[in-house]
Amino acid sequence: MIDLNALDARTRPQDCASMEEVRDGVDRLDRALVALIAERTRYMDAAARIKPHRGTVRDETRIEDVLTKVLAEARRAGLPREIAEPVWRELVERSIAYEFEVWDRTRA
């Protein structure tokens, strides 16, 4: 669960006057990102439970759809593609590997 109070308490980047404020902001955002990635991973658990065949775990069309949407959102948010694309490609690949593990474990 994301602690919105802790997240809201950070100093905005443009208002930071010290490295302590920068580091505090990054740490608060990292905790929020971990919570969001944990929630995303629970959707991989659900996908592994729902997909009837192991061969449906990896879906190239869906991968490209996710990346297209992420890159469009990154552009809107001002996140450079040089950061967004490799981060999400890795996240997607790791998520697929995790989903395969869960699929195999729950069908054994």
PDB file as gemmi writes it, atoms N, CA and C in Angstrom:
CRYST1    1.000    1.000    1.000  90.00  90.00  90.00 P 1                      
ATOM      1  N   MET A   1       0.839  -1.175   0.000  1.00  0.00           N  
ATOM      2  CA  MET A   1       0.000   0.000   0.000  1.00  0.00           C  
ATOM      3  C   MET A   1       0.885   1.239   0.000  1.00  0.00           C  
ATOM      4  N   ILE A   2       0.577   2.170  -0.849  1.00  0.00           N  
ATOM      5  CA  ILE A   2       1.349   3.396  -0.938  1.00  0.00           C  
ATOM      6  C   ILE A   2       0.944   4.339   0.188  1.00  0.00           C  
ATOM      7  N   ASP A   3       1.934   4.848   0.900  1.00  0.00           N  
ATOM      8  CA  ASP A   3       1.696   5.828   1.952  1.00  0.00           C  
ATOM      9  C   ASP A   3       1.671   7.209   1.297  1.00  0.00           C  
ATOM     10  N   LEU A   4       0.473   7.661   0.942  1.00  0.00           N  
ATOM     11  CA  LEU A   4       0.336   8.932   0.231  1.00  0.00           C  
ATOM     12  C   LEU A   4       0.771  10.111   1.086  1.00  0.00           C  
ATOM     13  N   ASN A   5       0.594  10.026   2.391  1.00  0.00           N  
ATOM     14  CA  ASN A   5       1.040  11.116   3.256  1.00  0.00           C  
ATOM     15  C   ASN A   5       2.553  11.263   3.199  1.00  0.00           C  
ATOM     16  N   ALA A   6       3.255  10.137   3.257  1.00  0.00           N  
ATOM     17  CA  ALA A   6       4.718  10.184   3.176  1.00  0.00           C  
ATOM     18  C   ALA A   6       5.165  10.685   1.801  1.00  0.00           C  
ATOM     19  N   LEU A   7       4.473  10.247   0.784  1.00  0.00           N  
ATOM     20  CA  LEU A   7       4.821  10.676  -0.572  1.00  0.00           C  
ATOM     21  C   LEU A   7       4.568  12.171  -0.741  1.00  0.00           C  
ATOM     22  N   ASP A   8       3.432  12.638  -0.248  1.00  0.00           N  
ATOM     23  CA  ASP A   8       3.098  14.063  -0.356  1.00  0.00           C  
ATOM     24  C   ASP A   8       4.018  14.950   0.476  1.00  0.00           C  
ATOM     25  N   ALA A   9       4.663  14.379   1.490  1.00  0.00           N  
ATOM     26  CA  ALA A   9       5.525  15.160   2.378  1.00  0.00           C  
ATOM     27  C   ALA A   9       6.898  15.460   1.769  1.00  0.00           C  
ATOM     28  N   ARG A  10       7.190  14.908   0.618  1.00  0.00           N  
ATOM     29  CA  ARG A  10       8.502  15.133   0.017  1.00  0.00           C  
ATOM     30  C   ARG A  10       8.588  16.561  -0.521  1.00  0.00           C  
ATOM     31  N   THR A  11       9.801  17.055  -0.613  1.00  0.00           N  
ATOM     32  CA  THR A  11      10.057  18.354  -1.220  1.00  0.00           C  
ATOM     33  C   THR A  11      10.048  18.173  -2.732  1.00  0.00           C  
ATOM     34  N   ARG A  12       9.346  19.027  -3.427  1.00  0.00           N  
ATOM     35  CA  ARG A  12       9.311  18.931  -4.890  1.00  0.00           C  
ATOM     36  C   ARG A  12      10.722  19.143  -5.438  1.00  0.00           C  
ATOM     37  N   PRO A  13      11.083  18.435  -6.524  1.00  0.00           N  
ATOM     38  CA  PRO A  13      12.449  18.540  -7.052  1.00  0.00           C  
ATOM     39  C   PRO A  13      12.904  19.989  -7.272  1.00  0.00           C  
ATOM     40  N   GLN A  14      12.038  20.806  -7.818  1.00  0.00           N  
ATOM     41  CA  GLN A  14      12.415  22.188  -8.113  1.00  0.00           C  
ATOM     42  C   GLN A  14      12.601  23.029  -6.849  1.00  0.00           C  
ATOM     43  N   ASP A  15      12.126  22.516  -5.707  1.00  0.00           N  
ATOM     44  CA  ASP A  15      12.267  23.238  -4.443  1.00  0.00           C  
ATOM     45  C   ASP A  15      13.398  22.711  -3.570  1.00  0.00           C  
ATOM     46  N   CYS A  16      14.054  21.633  -3.985  1.00  0.00           N  
ATOM     47  CA  CYS A  16      15.140  21.071  -3.192  1.00  0.00           C  
ATOM     48  C   CYS A  16      16.307  22.055  -3.114  1.00  0.00           C  
ATOM     49  N   ALA A  17      16.809  22.209  -1.872  1.00  0.00           N  
ATOM     50  CA  ALA A  17      17.952  23.098  -1.650  1.00  0.00           C  
ATOM     51  C   ALA A  17      19.148  22.332  -1.090  1.00  0.00           C  
ATOM     52  N   SER A  18      18.963  21.027  -0.843  1.00  0.00           N  
ATOM     53  CA  SER A  18      20.057  20.221  -0.291  1.00  0.00           C  
ATOM     54  C   SER A  18      19.967  18.802  -0.835  1.00  0.00           C  
ATOM     55  N   MET A  19      21.098  18.107  -0.760  1.00  0.00           N  
ATOM     56  CA  MET A  19      21.112  16.705  -1.179  1.00  0.00           C  
ATOM     57  C   MET A  19      20.259  15.854  -0.239  1.00  0.00           C  
ATOM     58  N   GLU A  20      20.117  16.259   1.009  1.00  0.00           N  
ATOM     59  CA  GLU A  20      19.254  15.516   1.933  1.00  0.00           C  
ATOM     60  C   GLU A  20      17.816  15.538   1.431  1.00  0.00           C  
ATOM     61  N   GLU A  21      17.359  16.686   0.942  1.00  0.00           N  
ATOM     62  CA  GLU A  21      16.003  16.776   0.407  1.00  0.00           C  
ATOM     63  C   GLU A  21      15.862  15.949  -0.866  1.00  0.00           C  
ATOM     64  N   VAL A  22      16.880  15.984  -1.712  1.00  0.00           N  
ATOM     65  CA  VAL A  22      16.863  15.171  -2.933  1.00  0.00           C  
ATOM     66  C   VAL A  22      16.777  13.695  -2.569  1.00  0.00           C  
ATOM     67  N   ARG A  23      17.635  13.260  -1.676  1.00  0.00           N  
ATOM     68  CA  ARG A  23      17.667  11.845  -1.289  1.00  0.00           C  
ATOM     69  C   ARG A  23      16.376  11.419  -0.601  1.00  0.00           C  
ATOM     70  N   ASP A  24      15.826  12.278   0.234  1.00  0.00           N  
ATOM     71  CA  ASP A  24      14.564  11.968   0.884  1.00  0.00           C  
ATOM     72  C   ASP A  24      13.457  11.797  -0.158  1.00  0.00           C  
ATOM     73  N   GLY A  25      13.408  12.698  -1.134  1.00  0.00           N  
ATOM     74  CA  GLY A  25      12.402  12.591  -2.195  1.00  0.00           C  
ATOM     75  C   GLY A  25      12.547  11.307  -2.993  1.00  0.00           C  
ATOM     76  N   VAL A  26      13.775  10.971  -3.339  1.00  0.00           N  
ATOM     77  CA  VAL A  26      14.024   9.740  -4.088  1.00  0.00           C  
ATOM     78  C   VAL A  26      13.619   8.524  -3.252  1.00  0.00           C  
ATOM     79  N   ASP A  27      13.985   8.514  -1.973  1.00  0.00           N  
ATOM     80  CA  ASP A  27      13.639   7.384  -1.108  1.00  0.00           C  
ATOM     81  C   ASP A  27      12.127   7.227  -0.977  1.00  0.00           C  
ATOM     82  N   ARG A  28      11.413   8.328  -0.832  1.00  0.00           N  
ATOM     83  CA  ARG A  28       9.955   8.271  -0.720  1.00  0.00           C  
ATOM     84  C   ARG A  28       9.338   7.741  -2.020  1.00  0.00           C  
ATOM     85  N   LEU A  29       9.844   8.213  -3.144  1.00  0.00           N  
ATOM     86  CA  LEU A  29       9.347   7.727  -4.440  1.00  0.00           C  
ATOM     87  C   LEU A  29       9.684   6.258  -4.642  1.00  0.00           C  
ATOM     88  N   ASP A  30      10.879   5.841  -4.239  1.00  0.00           N  
ATOM     89  CA  ASP A  30      11.248   4.430  -4.375  1.00  0.00           C  
ATOM     90  C   ASP A  30      10.301   3.534  -3.585  1.00  0.00           C  
ATOM     91  N   ARG A  31       9.937   3.950  -2.374  1.00  0.00           N  
ATOM     92  CA  ARG A  31       8.993   3.142  -1.591  1.00  0.00           C  
ATOM     93  C   ARG A  31       7.642   3.045  -2.303  1.00  0.00           C  
ATOM     94  N   ALA A  32       7.200   4.141  -2.903  1.00  0.00           N  
ATOM     95  CA  ALA A  32       5.929   4.123  -3.642  1.00  0.00           C  
ATOM     96  C   ALA A  32       6.040   3.235  -4.878  1.00  0.00           C  
ATOM     97  N   LEU A  33       7.170   3.306  -5.578  1.00  0.00           N  
ATOM     98  CA  LEU A  33       7.366   2.465  -6.761  1.00  0.00           C  
ATOM     99  C   LEU A  33       7.370   0.985  -6.388  1.00  0.00           C  
ATOM    100  N   VAL A  34       8.008   0.640  -5.276  1.00  0.00           N  
ATOM    101  CA  VAL A  34       8.017  -0.753  -4.830  1.00  0.00           C  
ATOM    102  C   VAL A  34       6.594  -1.224  -4.575  1.00  0.00           C  
ATOM    103  N   ALA A  35       5.793  -0.394  -3.923  1.00  0.00           N  
ATOM    104  CA  ALA A  35       4.403  -0.773  -3.657  1.00  0.00           C  
ATOM    105  C   ALA A  35       3.629  -0.967  -4.956  1.00  0.00           C  
ATOM    106  N   LEU A  36       3.846  -0.116  -5.929  1.00  0.00           N  
ATOM    107  CA  LEU A  36       3.154  -0.249  -7.218  1.00  0.00           C  
ATOM    108  C   LEU A  36       3.616  -1.481  -7.989  1.00  0.00           C  
ATOM    109  N   ILE A  37       4.907  -1.760  -7.964  1.00  0.00           N  
ATOM    110  CA  ILE A  37       5.413  -2.949  -8.662  1.00  0.00           C  
ATOM    111  C   ILE A  37       4.921  -4.216  -7.966  1.00  0.00           C  
ATOM    112  N   ALA A  38       4.819  -4.180  -6.640  1.00  0.00           N  
ATOM    113  CA  ALA A  38       4.262  -5.332  -5.923  1.00  0.00           C  
ATOM    114  C   ALA A  38       2.818  -5.575  -6.353  1.00  0.00           C  
ATOM    115  N   GLU A  39       2.044  -4.511  -6.483  1.00  0.00           N  
ATOM    116  CA  GLU A  39       0.655  -4.649  -6.943  1.00  0.00           C  
ATOM    117  C   GLU A  39       0.619  -5.177  -8.376  1.00  0.00           C  
ATOM    118  N   ARG A  40       1.497  -4.671  -9.226  1.00  0.00           N  
ATOM    119  CA  ARG A  40       1.571  -5.153 -10.610  1.00  0.00           C  
ATOM    120  C   ARG A  40       1.881  -6.647 -10.630  1.00  0.00           C  
ATOM    121  N   THR A  41       2.769  -7.081  -9.740  1.00  0.00           N  
ATOM    122  CA  THR A  41       3.152  -8.490  -9.667  1.00  0.00           C  
ATOM    123  C   THR A  41       1.971  -9.359  -9.250  1.00  0.00           C  
ATOM    124  N   ARG A  42       1.115  -8.833  -8.408  1.00  0.00           N  
ATOM    125  CA  ARG A  42      -0.072  -9.603  -8.029  1.00  0.00           C  
ATOM    126  C   ARG A  42      -0.988  -9.824  -9.241  1.00  0.00           C  
ATOM    127  N   TYR A  43      -0.961  -8.908 -10.195  1.00  0.00           N  
ATOM    128  CA  TYR A  43      -1.700  -9.140 -11.443  1.00  0.00           C  
ATOM    129  C   TYR A  43      -1.059 -10.264 -12.248  1.00  0.00           C  
ATOM    130  N   MET A  44       0.247 -10.438 -12.148  1.00  0.00           N  
ATOM    131  CA  MET A  44       0.912 -11.561 -12.812  1.00  0.00           C  
ATOM    132  C   MET A  44       0.477 -12.871 -12.144  1.00  0.00           C  
ATOM    133  N   ASP A  45       0.323 -12.840 -10.819  1.00  0.00           N  
ATOM    134  CA  ASP A  45      -0.214 -14.023 -10.125  1.00  0.00           C  
ATOM    135  C   ASP A  45      -1.599 -14.366 -10.666  1.00  0.00           C  
ATOM    136  N   ALA A  46      -2.428 -13.346 -10.829  1.00  0.00           N  
ATOM    137  CA  ALA A  46      -3.785 -13.560 -11.357  1.00  0.00           C  
ATOM    138  C   ALA A  46      -3.733 -14.090 -12.778  1.00  0.00           C  
ATOM    139  N   ALA A  47      -2.856 -13.527 -13.599  1.00  0.00           N  
ATOM    140  CA  ALA A  47      -2.741 -13.985 -14.982  1.00  0.00           C  
ATOM    141  C   ALA A  47      -2.330 -15.450 -15.031  1.00  0.00           C  
ATOM    142  N   ALA A  48      -1.362 -15.822 -14.187  1.00  0.00           N  
ATOM    143  CA  ALA A  48      -0.919 -17.226 -14.156  1.00  0.00           C  
ATOM    144  C   ALA A  48      -2.053 -18.151 -13.736  1.00  0.00           C  
ATOM    145  N   ARG A  49      -2.886 -17.671 -12.849  1.00  0.00           N  
ATOM    146  CA  ARG A  49      -4.025 -18.471 -12.387  1.00  0.00           C  
ATOM    147  C   ARG A  49      -5.087 -18.606 -13.477  1.00  0.00           C  
ATOM    148  N   ILE A  50      -5.275 -17.558 -14.261  1.00  0.00           N  
ATOM    149  CA  ILE A  50      -6.362 -17.509 -15.234  1.00  0.00           C  
ATOM    150  C   ILE A  50      -5.994 -18.161 -16.572  1.00  0.00           C  
ATOM    151  N   LYS A  51      -4.768 -17.993 -17.022  1.00  0.00           N  
ATOM    152  CA  LYS A  51      -4.385 -18.502 -18.347  1.00  0.00           C  
ATOM    153  C   LYS A  51      -4.431 -20.027 -18.365  1.00  0.00           C  
ATOM    154  N   PRO A  52      -5.148 -20.595 -19.326  1.00  0.00           N  
ATOM    155  CA  PRO A  52      -5.347 -22.043 -19.320  1.00  0.00           C  
ATOM    156  C   PRO A  52      -4.150 -22.848 -19.825  1.00  0.00           C  
ATOM    157  N   HIS A  53      -3.296 -22.223 -20.642  1.00  0.00           N  
ATOM    158  CA  HIS A  53      -2.176 -22.951 -21.249  1.00  0.00           C  
ATOM    159  C   HIS A  53      -0.881 -22.199 -21.028  1.00  0.00           C  
ATOM    160  N   ARG A  54       0.181 -22.924 -20.762  1.00  0.00           N  
ATOM    161  CA  ARG A  54       1.495 -22.313 -20.537  1.00  0.00           C  
ATOM    162  C   ARG A  54       1.914 -21.469 -21.743  1.00  0.00           C  
ATOM    163  N   GLY A  55       1.547 -21.901 -22.930  1.00  0.00           N  
ATOM    164  CA  GLY A  55       1.916 -21.184 -24.144  1.00  0.00           C  
ATOM    165  C   GLY A  55       1.293 -19.803 -24.261  1.00  0.00           C  
ATOM    166  N   THR A  56       0.303 -19.509 -23.428  1.00  0.00           N  
ATOM    167  CA  THR A  56      -0.328 -18.186 -23.477  1.00  0.00           C  
ATOM    168  C   THR A  56       0.316 -17.194 -22.506  1.00  0.00           C  
ATOM    169  N   VAL A  57       1.296 -17.662 -21.725  1.00  0.00           N  
ATOM    170  CA  VAL A  57       1.936 -16.765 -20.760  1.00  0.00           C  
ATOM    171  C   VAL A  57       2.653 -15.631 -21.483  1.00  0.00           C  
ATOM    172  N   ARG A  58       3.431 -15.944 -22.479  1.00  0.00           N  
ATOM    173  CA  ARG A  58       4.135 -14.911 -23.250  1.00  0.00           C  
ATOM    174  C   ARG A  58       3.255 -14.521 -24.433  1.00  0.00           C  
ATOM    175  N   ASP A  59       2.926 -13.250 -24.512  1.00  0.00           N  
ATOM    176  CA  ASP A  59       2.031 -12.732 -25.544  1.00  0.00           C  
ATOM    177  C   ASP A  59       2.706 -11.510 -26.186  1.00  0.00           C  
ATOM    178  N   GLU A  60       3.335 -11.732 -27.326  1.00  0.00           N  
ATOM    179  CA  GLU A  60       4.107 -10.674 -27.992  1.00  0.00           C  
ATOM    180  C   GLU A  60       3.241  -9.455 -28.329  1.00  0.00           C  
ATOM    181  N   THR A  61       2.009  -9.696 -28.734  1.00  0.00           N  
ATOM    182  CA  THR A  61       1.118  -8.577 -29.053  1.00  0.00           C  
ATOM    183  C   THR A  61       0.884  -7.732 -27.811  1.00  0.00           C  
ATOM    184  N   ARG A  62       0.642  -8.377 -26.685  1.00  0.00           N  
ATOM    185  CA  ARG A  62       0.417  -7.651 -25.436  1.00  0.00           C  
ATOM    186  C   ARG A  62       1.679  -6.911 -24.996  1.00  0.00           C  
ATOM    187  N   ILE A  63       2.837  -7.519 -25.170  1.00  0.00           N  
ATOM    188  CA  ILE A  63       4.095  -6.861 -24.803  1.00  0.00           C  
ATOM    189  C   ILE A  63       4.226  -5.541 -25.556  1.00  0.00           C  
ATOM    190  N   GLU A  64       4.005  -5.579 -26.856  1.00  0.00           N  
ATOM    191  CA  GLU A  64       4.128  -4.361 -27.663  1.00  0.00           C  
ATOM    192  C   GLU A  64       3.055  -3.345 -27.290  1.00  0.00           C  
ATOM    193  N   ASP A  65       1.862  -3.816 -26.949  1.00  0.00           N  
ATOM    194  CA  ASP A  65       0.789  -2.925 -26.511  1.00  0.00           C  
ATOM    195  C   ASP A  65       1.183  -2.208 -25.219  1.00  0.00           C  
ATOM    196  N   VAL A  66       1.714  -2.951 -24.259  1.00  0.00           N  
ATOM    197  CA  VAL A  66       2.153  -2.358 -22.994  1.00  0.00           C  
ATOM    198  C   VAL A  66       3.227  -1.311 -23.253  1.00  0.00           C  
ATOM    199  N   LEU A  67       4.225  -1.656 -24.062  1.00  0.00           N  
ATOM    200  CA  LEU A  67       5.318  -0.722 -24.318  1.00  0.00           C  
ATOM    201  C   LEU A  67       4.836   0.535 -25.045  1.00  0.00           C  
ATOM    202  N   THR A  68       3.935   0.372 -25.988  1.00  0.00           N  
ATOM    203  CA  THR A  68       3.389   1.528 -26.700  1.00  0.00           C  
ATOM    204  C   THR A  68       2.694   2.462 -25.724  1.00  0.00           C  
ATOM    205  N   LYS A  69       1.868   1.907 -24.855  1.00  0.00           N  
ATOM    206  CA  LYS A  69       1.142   2.723 -23.872  1.00  0.00           C  
ATOM    207  C   LYS A  69       2.097   3.386 -22.883  1.00  0.00           C  
ATOM    208  N   VAL A  70       3.076   2.643 -22.414  1.00  0.00           N  
ATOM    209  CA  VAL A  70       4.040   3.190 -21.458  1.00  0.00           C  
ATOM    210  C   VAL A  70       4.837   4.319 -22.082  1.00  0.00           C  
ATOM    211  N   LEU A  71       5.285   4.125 -23.315  1.00  0.00           N  
ATOM    212  CA  LEU A  71       6.090   5.169 -23.951  1.00  0.00           C  
ATOM    213  C   LEU A  71       5.268   6.424 -24.220  1.00  0.00           C  
ATOM    214  N   ALA A  72       4.004   6.261 -24.552  1.00  0.00           N  
ATOM    215  CA  ALA A  72       3.131   7.430 -24.737  1.00  0.00           C  
ATOM    216  C   ALA A  72       2.962   8.161 -23.401  1.00  0.00           C  
ATOM    217  N   GLU A  73       2.749   7.409 -22.332  1.00  0.00           N  
ATOM    218  CA  GLU A  73       2.597   8.032 -21.016  1.00  0.00           C  
ATOM    219  C   GLU A  73       3.900   8.674 -20.560  1.00  0.00           C  
ATOM    220  N   ALA A  74       5.016   8.024 -20.834  1.00  0.00           N  
ATOM    221  CA  ALA A  74       6.326   8.584 -20.484  1.00  0.00           C  
ATOM    222  C   ALA A  74       6.523   9.933 -21.182  1.00  0.00           C  
ATOM    223  N   ARG A  75       6.163   9.986 -22.431  1.00  0.00           N  
ATOM    224  CA  ARG A  75       6.291  11.237 -23.197  1.00  0.00           C  
ATOM    225  C   ARG A  75       5.448  12.336 -22.544  1.00  0.00           C  
ATOM    226  N   ARG A  76       4.197  12.004 -22.196  1.00  0.00           N  
ATOM    227  CA  ARG A  76       3.311  12.980 -21.544  1.00  0.00           C  
ATOM    228  C   ARG A  76       3.863  13.436 -20.194  1.00  0.00           C  
ATOM    229  N   ALA A  77       4.485  12.506 -19.460  1.00  0.00           N  
ATOM    230  CA  ALA A  77       4.978  12.814 -18.118  1.00  0.00           C  
ATOM    231  C   ALA A  77       6.368  13.451 -18.115  1.00  0.00           C  
ATOM    232  N   GLY A  78       7.014  13.480 -19.274  1.00  0.00           N  
ATOM    233  CA  GLY A  78       8.352  14.048 -19.344  1.00  0.00           C  
ATOM    234  C   GLY A  78       9.450  13.084 -18.937  1.00  0.00           C  
ATOM    235  N   LEU A  79       9.159  11.776 -19.017  1.00  0.00           N  
ATOM    236  CA  LEU A  79      10.167  10.758 -18.720  1.00  0.00           C  
ATOM    237  C   LEU A  79      10.886  10.414 -20.018  1.00  0.00           C  
ATOM    238  N   PRO A  80      12.198  10.608 -20.070  1.00  0.00           N  
ATOM    239  CA  PRO A  80      12.917  10.316 -21.312  1.00  0.00           C  
ATOM    240  C   PRO A  80      12.748   8.856 -21.744  1.00  0.00           C  
ATOM    241  N   ARG A  81      12.569   8.669 -23.039  1.00  0.00           N  
ATOM    242  CA  ARG A  81      12.435   7.319 -23.602  1.00  0.00           C  
ATOM    243  C   ARG A  81      13.648   6.459 -23.248  1.00  0.00           C  
ATOM    244  N   GLU A  82      14.818   7.082 -23.161  1.00  0.00           N  
ATOM    245  CA  GLU A  82      16.058   6.361 -22.846  1.00  0.00           C  
ATOM    246  C   GLU A  82      16.003   5.717 -21.464  1.00  0.00           C  
ATOM    247  N   ILE A  83      15.153   6.217 -20.607  1.00  0.00           N  
ATOM    248  CA  ILE A  83      14.944   5.592 -19.292  1.00  0.00           C  
ATOM    249  C   ILE A  83      13.735   4.662 -19.349  1.00  0.00           C  
ATOM    250  N   ALA A  84      12.624   5.153 -19.870  1.00  0.00           N  
ATOM    251  CA  ALA A  84      11.368   4.399 -19.830  1.00  0.00           C  
ATOM    252  C   ALA A  84      11.448   3.073 -20.572  1.00  0.00           C  
ATOM    253  N   GLU A  85      11.949   3.092 -21.795  1.00  0.00           N  
ATOM    254  CA  GLU A  85      11.889   1.868 -22.602  1.00  0.00           C  
ATOM    255  C   GLU A  85      12.693   0.715 -22.004  1.00  0.00           C  
ATOM    256  N   PRO A  86      13.974   0.911 -21.659  1.00  0.00           N  
ATOM    257  CA  PRO A  86      14.694  -0.245 -21.105  1.00  0.00           C  
ATOM    258  C   PRO A  86      14.160  -0.689 -19.744  1.00  0.00           C  
ATOM    259  N   VAL A  87      13.694   0.255 -18.932  1.00  0.00           N  
ATOM    260  CA  VAL A  87      13.144  -0.119 -17.630  1.00  0.00           C  
ATOM    261  C   VAL A  87      11.905  -0.982 -17.824  1.00  0.00           C  
ATOM    262  N   TRP A  88      10.993  -0.563 -18.715  1.00  0.00           N  
ATOM    263  CA  TRP A  88       9.762  -1.344 -18.891  1.00  0.00           C  
ATOM    264  C   TRP A  88      10.013  -2.644 -19.632  1.00  0.00           C  
ATOM    265  N   ARG A  89      10.931  -2.657 -20.570  1.00  0.00           N  
ATOM    266  CA  ARG A  89      11.244  -3.925 -21.234  1.00  0.00           C  
ATOM    267  C   ARG A  89      11.744  -4.942 -20.207  1.00  0.00           C  
ATOM    268  N   GLU A  90      12.616  -4.490 -19.317  1.00  0.00           N  
ATOM    269  CA  GLU A  90      13.126  -5.390 -18.272  1.00  0.00           C  
ATOM    270  C   GLU A  90      12.010  -5.798 -17.323  1.00  0.00           C  
ATOM    271  N   LEU A  91      11.173  -4.852 -16.923  1.00  0.00           N  
ATOM    272  CA  LEU A  91      10.054  -5.169 -16.039  1.00  0.00           C  
ATOM    273  C   LEU A  91       9.127  -6.195 -16.677  1.00  0.00           C  
ATOM    274  N   VAL A  92       8.818  -6.014 -17.934  1.00  0.00           N  
ATOM    275  CA  VAL A  92       7.941  -6.949 -18.644  1.00  0.00           C  
ATOM    276  C   VAL A  92       8.591  -8.329 -18.723  1.00  0.00           C  
ATOM    277  N   GLU A  93       9.858  -8.389 -19.087  1.00  0.00           N  
ATOM    278  CA  GLU A  93      10.538  -9.687 -19.199  1.00  0.00           C  
ATOM    279  C   GLU A  93      10.606 -10.396 -17.851  1.00  0.00           C  
ATOM    280  N   ARG A  94      10.913  -9.655 -16.810  1.00  0.00           N  
ATOM    281  CA  ARG A  94      10.963 -10.260 -15.472  1.00  0.00           C  
ATOM    282  C   ARG A  94       9.573 -10.700 -15.025  1.00  0.00           C  
ATOM    283  N   SER A  95       8.569  -9.933 -15.385  1.00  0.00           N  
ATOM    284  CA  SER A  95       7.187 -10.288 -15.041  1.00  0.00           C  
ATOM    285  C   SER A  95       6.757 -11.564 -15.747  1.00  0.00           C  
ATOM    286  N   ILE A  96       7.139 -11.704 -17.002  1.00  0.00           N  
ATOM    287  CA  ILE A  96       6.811 -12.918 -17.757  1.00  0.00           C  
ATOM    288  C   ILE A  96       7.516 -14.129 -17.143  1.00  0.00           C  
ATOM    289  N   ALA A  97       8.794 -13.964 -16.811  1.00  0.00           N  
ATOM    290  CA  ALA A  97       9.528 -15.066 -16.180  1.00  0.00           C  
ATOM    291  C   ALA A  97       8.864 -15.454 -14.854  1.00  0.00           C  
ATOM    292  N   TYR A  98       8.452 -14.469 -14.082  1.00  0.00           N  
ATOM    293  CA  TYR A  98       7.759 -14.730 -12.818  1.00  0.00           C  
ATOM    294  C   TYR A  98       6.433 -15.449 -13.076  1.00  0.00           C  
ATOM    295  N   GLU A  99       5.705 -14.995 -14.073  1.00  0.00           N  
ATOM    296  CA  GLU A  99       4.416 -15.625 -14.383  1.00  0.00           C  
ATOM    297  C   GLU A  99       4.608 -17.087 -14.795  1.00  0.00           C  
ATOM    298  N   PHE A 100       5.648 -17.378 -15.581  1.00  0.00           N  
ATOM    299  CA  PHE A 100       5.953 -18.772 -15.927  1.00  0.00           C  
ATOM    300  C   PHE A 100       6.202 -19.592 -14.662  1.00  0.00           C  
ATOM    301  N   GLU A 101       6.987 -19.048 -13.719  1.00  0.00           N  
ATOM    302  CA  GLU A 101       7.274 -19.764 -12.470  1.00  0.00           C  
ATOM    303  C   GLU A 101       5.990 -20.052 -11.706  1.00  0.00           C  
ATOM    304  N   VAL A 102       5.125 -19.051 -11.599  1.00  0.00           N  
ATOM    305  CA  VAL A 102       3.874 -19.243 -10.877  1.00  0.00           C  
ATOM    306  C   VAL A 102       2.986 -20.241 -11.617  1.00  0.00           C  
ATOM    307  N   TRP A 103       2.897 -20.120 -12.920  1.00  0.00           N  
ATOM    308  CA  TRP A 103       2.078 -21.035 -13.717  1.00  0.00           C  
ATOM    309  C   TRP A 103       2.541 -22.472 -13.492  1.00  0.00           C  
ATOM    310  N   ASP A 104       3.864 -22.687 -13.594  1.00  0.00           N  
ATOM    311  CA  ASP A 104       4.417 -24.035 -13.405  1.00  0.00           C  
ATOM    312  C   ASP A 104       4.179 -24.550 -11.980  1.00  0.00           C  
ATOM    313  N   ARG A 105       4.395 -23.714 -11.017  1.00  0.00           N  
ATOM    314  CA  ARG A 105       4.252 -24.119  -9.609  1.00  0.00           C  
ATOM    315  C   ARG A 105       2.816 -24.473  -9.266  1.00  0.00           C  
ATOM    316  N   THR A 106       1.887 -23.749  -9.819  1.00  0.00           N  
ATOM    317  CA  THR A 106       0.471 -23.998  -9.473  1.00  0.00           C  
ATOM    318  C   THR A 106      -0.133 -25.137 -10.269  1.00  0.00           C  
ATOM    319  N   ARG A 107       0.577 -25.612 -11.274  1.00  0.00           N  
ATOM    320  CA  ARG A 107       0.064 -26.724 -12.095  1.00  0.00           C  
ATOM    321  C   ARG A 107       0.798 -28.024 -11.804  1.00  0.00           C  
ATOM    322  N   ALA A 108       1.785 -27.976 -10.941  1.00  0.00           N  
ATOM    323  CA  ALA A 108       2.589 -29.174 -10.648  1.00  0.00           C  
ATOM    324  C   ALA A 108       1.867 -30.155  -9.758  1.00  0.00           C  
TER     325      ALA A 108                                                      
END                                                                             
